[in-house]
């Protein structure tokens, strides 16, 4: 997200999901599980969402999901062998059990019997074999296929060429490393042991999709999910998706397990966070996300909730574009940031200042991590303007004839239609201009859907929430040379080598140290400019009961949806 995606974090950044569990702590109260459930015909919820694609979902195709919002809704519709529970631990779902071989290279999943899609078509081991292979098929064009690269031959298969005009490769991993032993047994052979495999496997690329529907409609299959009363294979089915801000799910009566009490979820998807919040204050919707400027107001409302989130907000410099092809300028821009000022004055305490890549809450978190000037702890959260200026002047001496005004102009590209993000960008611009007099620094905006895929932005804001509870999701997946998610082309060979060792290391203590050492090297090189670790802040009407909430992954676990209900 991933997915890394996933919901709208408080800083206005959409983040890809999965993460490690944190204790859920709420500020404010709701009636939660204490009200009286309404009758079944009134079990209808109306959440607000910020659509990642100009007020719409970007996609519901599990093979293509980047955003947390898309992940959150696709998981309600498409079955998965493994899901993450409310504590964000892998949990069998369509699989009733699983086991791994002694050498860690073969995983066997035993499926529940009698599973079907809402139209009665079977969901079995063949469904998941097809779906996993499809995510890796080069003709599918997935840019998140790397979540499955642990499977033997997956990277080579995915890196192959799709025949001109074809919708499906002539090659396949089915019968090779993806084996259907019988309709209720799926075996996967990996390249080798991977300590994080089960968490990574919970990502949407492994979820079941309807082969018959895809075969019938090709790349237009999503347009037909709402046909004939709706379609789905999990808790819910899609009954409306008009691509104009409305998305509706209805309870799937063919779901094999405990069915949800909420029978219908009518989502309204907004382009603008400010408009969405104004509508919530006016009485629209059961769920709203306050903007930072009105956080004090939101805190007085019933159902105000503030929870920790394993979500990092950062700036991504592009190693291939001057001046950020030079480590001095990457570090200068990072050291010039007053993270405390930004989180206090702009985010109003909705996020905590941070310099970390492996953020607080993960087992590999390093409280002694140092910034590029050797500062750690609280000291590293304020600007080191003198050092930042020194580095920038050294760069200008070598590259710009000693004059910052003659250095390449800096374009800082931020997400469009995010009022809080705009305020953050303006604050950062002011801090940089104070540290680098004469250097031209401008702000540009871009649609989030384009931003997340771009490899040509000089410097851009970004956000990431762990897709699964492992530091690998913040290091190897994002900043290793050649990684699909390494959009800024970070290149720190020594960190890559440590990550390669940690990714297969089964000893928790030494694995933790390897990731921490890699993180320090990445910070020293300015691979990311982390500035905040987000809190999740939202307001939910007291009419939503059953303990409904977001987990620290910024999504609502399927097990939570099974218990939620509308109440009086």
RAJOSUL-V214803 format. One record per pair of residues at least 12 apart in sequence whose ideal C-beta (glycine too) atoms are under 6 Angstrom apart, sorted by the first residue. I is the first residue (numbers start at 1). J is the second residue. If there is no record, write none. Layout:
BEGIN
I/J ; I/J
END
This chain:
BEGIN
1/16 ; 1/17 ; 1/66 ; 1/68 ; 1/71 ; 2/16 ; 2/17 ; 2/18 ; 2/467 ; 3/16 ; 3/17 ; 3/65 ; 3/66 ; 3/71 ; 3/204 ; 4/16 ; 4/464 ; 4/467 ; 5/17 ; 5/66 ; 5/67 ; 5/68 ; 6/68 ; 6/71 ; 6/465 ; 6/554 ; 7/68 ; 7/554 ; 8/50 ; 8/289 ; 9/311 ; 9/463 ; 9/534 ; 10/350 ; 10/351 ; 10/534 ; 10/535 ; 10/537 ; 11/313 ; 11/351 ; 11/534 ; 12/418 ; 12/420 ; 12/421 ; 13/313 ; 13/463 ; 14/52 ; 14/67 ; 14/448 ; 15/68 ; 15/311 ; 15/463 ; 15/464 ; 15/465 ; 16/68 ; 16/467 ; 17/68 ; 17/71 ; 17/465 ; 17/467 ; 17/553 ; 17/554 ; 17/555 ; 18/466 ; 18/467 ; 18/468 ; 18/553 ; 19/88 ; 19/310 ; 19/465 ; 19/466 ; 19/552 ; 19/553 ; 20/88 ; 20/310 ; 20/361 ; 20/362 ; 20/469 ; 21/87 ; 21/88 ; 22/308 ; 22/361 ; 22/552 ; 24/307 ; 26/305 ; 27/306 ; 28/304 ; 28/305 ; 30/303 ; 30/540 ; 30/542 ; 31/542 ; 31/545 ; 32/545 ; 32/547 ; 33/545 ; 33/546 ; 33/547 ; 35/545 ; 35/567 ; 35/568 ; 36/567 ; 36/568 ; 37/565 ; 37/567 ; 38/566 ; 43/261 ; 43/262 ; 43/263 ; 43/566 ; 44/264 ; 45/262 ; 45/265 ; 45/286 ; 46/266 ; 46/285 ; 46/286 ; 47/267 ; 47/286 ; 47/287 ; 48/268 ; 48/276 ; 48/285 ; 48/287 ; 48/288 ; 49/69 ; 49/267 ; 49/269 ; 50/270 ; 50/273 ; 51/269 ; 52/67 ; 52/69 ; 52/448 ; 53/449 ; 54/271 ; 55/245 ; 55/269 ; 55/270 ; 55/271 ; 56/243 ; 56/269 ; 57/70 ; 58/70 ; 58/449 ; 60/74 ; 60/222 ; 62/74 ; 62/78 ; 62/204 ; 62/207 ; 62/209 ; 63/134 ; 63/135 ; 63/140 ; 63/142 ; 63/205 ; 64/142 ; 65/204 ; 66/452 ; 68/554 ; 72/555 ; 74/204 ; 76/234 ; 76/235 ; 76/236 ; 76/249 ; 77/232 ; 77/234 ; 77/236 ; 77/238 ; 78/207 ; 78/208 ; 78/233 ; 78/234 ; 79/94 ; 79/123 ; 79/208 ; 79/233 ; 79/234 ; 80/93 ; 80/207 ; 81/94 ; 81/95 ; 81/109 ; 81/128 ; 82/201 ; 82/202 ; 83/558 ; 84/202 ; 85/557 ; 85/559 ; 86/551 ; 86/557 ; 86/559 ; 86/560 ; 88/469 ; 88/553 ; 90/198 ; 90/199 ; 90/202 ; 94/111 ; 95/109 ; 95/111 ; 96/110 ; 96/112 ; 97/110 ; 104/193 ; 105/190 ; 106/189 ; 107/188 ; 108/187 ; 109/186 ; 110/185 ; 111/125 ; 111/184 ; 112/256 ; 113/184 ; 115/256 ; 116/254 ; 117/210 ; 117/233 ; 118/231 ; 118/232 ; 118/237 ; 118/252 ; 118/254 ; 123/208 ; 123/233 ; 124/183 ; 125/180 ; 125/183 ; 125/185 ; 125/186 ; 126/180 ; 127/208 ; 128/186 ; 128/208 ; 129/174 ; 129/178 ; 129/180 ; 130/211 ; 131/208 ; 131/209 ; 132/178 ; 132/206 ; 133/172 ; 133/173 ; 133/174 ; 133/178 ; 135/205 ; 136/148 ; 136/154 ; 136/157 ; 136/158 ; 137/169 ; 138/160 ; 138/162 ; 138/169 ; 139/162 ; 139/166 ; 139/167 ; 139/168 ; 139/169 ; 143/484 ; 144/205 ; 145/158 ; 146/484 ; 147/200 ; 147/203 ; 147/205 ; 148/205 ; 150/190 ; 150/194 ; 150/197 ; 151/177 ; 151/188 ; 152/177 ; 152/189 ; 152/190 ; 152/191 ; 153/173 ; 153/177 ; 157/173 ; 167/218 ; 177/189 ; 193/504 ; 196/470 ; 196/472 ; 199/468 ; 199/469 ; 199/470 ; 200/468 ; 203/467 ; 225/238 ; 226/238 ; 226/239 ; 226/240 ; 226/241 ; 230/250 ; 232/252 ; 235/255 ; 235/260 ; 235/561 ; 236/249 ; 236/252 ; 237/250 ; 237/252 ; 245/268 ; 245/269 ; 247/267 ; 248/266 ; 249/265 ; 250/264 ; 251/263 ; 258/562 ; 260/561 ; 260/562 ; 261/565 ; 262/564 ; 271/417 ; 272/417 ; 273/291 ; 273/419 ; 274/291 ; 274/419 ; 277/290 ; 277/291 ; 286/541 ; 286/544 ; 287/540 ; 288/539 ; 289/538 ; 291/419 ; 291/420 ; 292/347 ; 292/348 ; 292/350 ; 292/420 ; 295/348 ; 298/539 ; 301/539 ; 302/542 ; 303/539 ; 303/540 ; 303/541 ; 303/542 ; 304/539 ; 305/538 ; 306/535 ; 306/537 ; 307/536 ; 308/552 ; 309/534 ; 309/535 ; 309/536 ; 309/552 ; 309/554 ; 310/361 ; 310/466 ; 310/552 ; 311/465 ; 311/534 ; 312/359 ; 312/464 ; 312/530 ; 312/533 ; 313/463 ; 313/531 ; 313/532 ; 313/534 ; 314/462 ; 314/528 ; 314/529 ; 314/530 ; 315/461 ; 315/529 ; 316/460 ; 316/462 ; 316/488 ; 317/330 ; 317/459 ; 317/488 ; 318/458 ; 318/488 ; 319/489 ; 319/490 ; 319/491 ; 320/489 ; 321/458 ; 322/408 ; 323/407 ; 323/408 ; 326/395 ; 327/525 ; 327/526 ; 328/391 ; 328/394 ; 328/395 ; 329/395 ; 330/526 ; 331/372 ; 331/391 ; 331/526 ; 332/388 ; 332/391 ; 332/392 ; 334/526 ; 334/529 ; 335/372 ; 335/373 ; 335/384 ; 335/387 ; 335/388 ; 336/383 ; 336/388 ; 336/431 ; 336/432 ; 336/435 ; 337/431 ; 337/531 ; 338/382 ; 338/383 ; 338/431 ; 339/353 ; 339/381 ; 339/531 ; 340/353 ; 340/381 ; 340/382 ; 342/427 ; 343/532 ; 346/423 ; 346/424 ; 346/427 ; 350/535 ; 350/537 ; 351/532 ; 351/534 ; 351/535 ; 352/533 ; 353/381 ; 353/532 ; 354/530 ; 354/532 ; 354/533 ; 355/371 ; 355/380 ; 355/530 ; 356/369 ; 356/530 ; 357/474 ; 357/519 ; 357/522 ; 357/528 ; 358/471 ; 358/474 ; 358/519 ; 359/533 ; 362/471 ; 364/471 ; 364/512 ; 364/515 ; 366/516 ; 373/387 ; 385/435 ; 388/435 ; 389/435 ; 392/436 ; 404/436 ; 404/438 ; 404/439 ; 405/438 ; 407/439 ; 409/440 ; 410/441 ; 411/442 ; 411/444 ; 411/458 ; 412/443 ; 412/459 ; 413/444 ; 413/446 ; 413/457 ; 413/460 ; 414/445 ; 414/461 ; 415/448 ; 415/451 ; 416/445 ; 416/447 ; 425/443 ; 429/441 ; 429/443 ; 455/487 ; 465/554 ; 471/515 ; 472/503 ; 475/499 ; 475/515 ; 475/518 ; 476/499 ; 476/503 ; 479/522 ; 479/527 ; 480/496 ; 480/499 ; 481/496 ; 490/527 ; 492/521 ; 492/522 ; 492/525 ; 494/521 ; 495/518 ; 495/521 ; 495/522 ; 498/514 ; 498/517 ; 498/518 ; 499/518 ; 501/514 ; 502/514 ; 502/515 ; 536/550 ; 536/554 ; 543/566 ; 545/565 ; 545/567 ; 546/563 ; 546/564 ; 546/565 ; 547/563 ; 548/564
END
